[in-house]
Amino acid sequence: MFKKVFTAVCLLGITLTISGCHSDEEKVDIYVLTAASMTEAMEEIKKLYEKEHEDVALIPSYGSSGQLKDQITQGAPAHLFLPAALTWMEELDRESVILEYDPLLENELVLIKGNHIEPDMTTLEELVADEIASVAIGHPDIVPAGSYAIQALEERELYEALSDKIIFASNVREVLTYVETGNADAGLVYKTDAYSSDNVDIVTIVGGHDAILYPVGLLEDAAETTEARDFYEWLQTEEALAIFASYGFGVR
């Protein structure tokens, strides 16, 4: 009798153990390639969404939009793409790796300066002053913020005058870090990046560039994954958009 009870208990324990492991194994990984400027917002979204959807594991990858686009074309796992410019989404669409995409957010470009720079700086034109030794911007070939920055500088005929001062960064958060640490006196970043830091001052909002639009795209890898489409659609709900707005993004 004892042997039968012992056997039954053991089998029950094994069943429960397998059941527990099976529950973990059933989690669906959703790979979300996300512009670096959305890092804090996406981390909050990840925490909330996984709490409400226990069968899903969101796996964000942050970087410059151009680099992320290249990762997608080179076969990296990716279900959703959130770049900081329509350009990269349109390229992927032409390459037929996007199932669909929609506009999601807006942003603004701002001039920031390090806390060590005199507080009376108010315009982009003041970057040519001798006190400003270096200006950080994203590399325009891979960083949309860098492309917007060059448009703005060229529109004011400042780019050539500043060419010896410009430091190129691999993503917009690196620009922010350069200014925060004093490795650059000033920089051009998104308003949302500047809001995330207590170590830089916003000088002015910068115009003279294309509209800064963030689309969200559903990639071919998501075709057989209903959970990826569910998340894609959820990102466009009021609940998700309210989180993005709390970090300074404009919503479409």
Salt bridges, closest charged atoms under 4 A:
GLU26 OE2 - HIS22 ND1 3.12
GLU40 OE1 - ARG173 NH2 2.50
GLU50 OE2 - LYS46 NZ 2.84
GLU91 OE1 - LYS69 NZ 2.93
GLU95 OE2 - LYS69 NZ 3.67
GLU100 OE1 - ARG229 NH2 2.84
GLU106 OE2 - ARG252 NH1 2.62
GLU108 OE1 - LYS191 NZ 3.10
GLU125 OE2 - ARG156 NE 3.78
ASP141 OD2 - HIS139 ND1 3.89
GLU155 OE1 - ARG156 NH1 3.72
ASP185 OD1 - HIS116 NE2 2.89
ASP193 OD1 - ARG173 NE 2.45
ASP201 OD2 - LYS113 NZ 3.05
GLU233 OE2 - ARG229 NH1 3.84
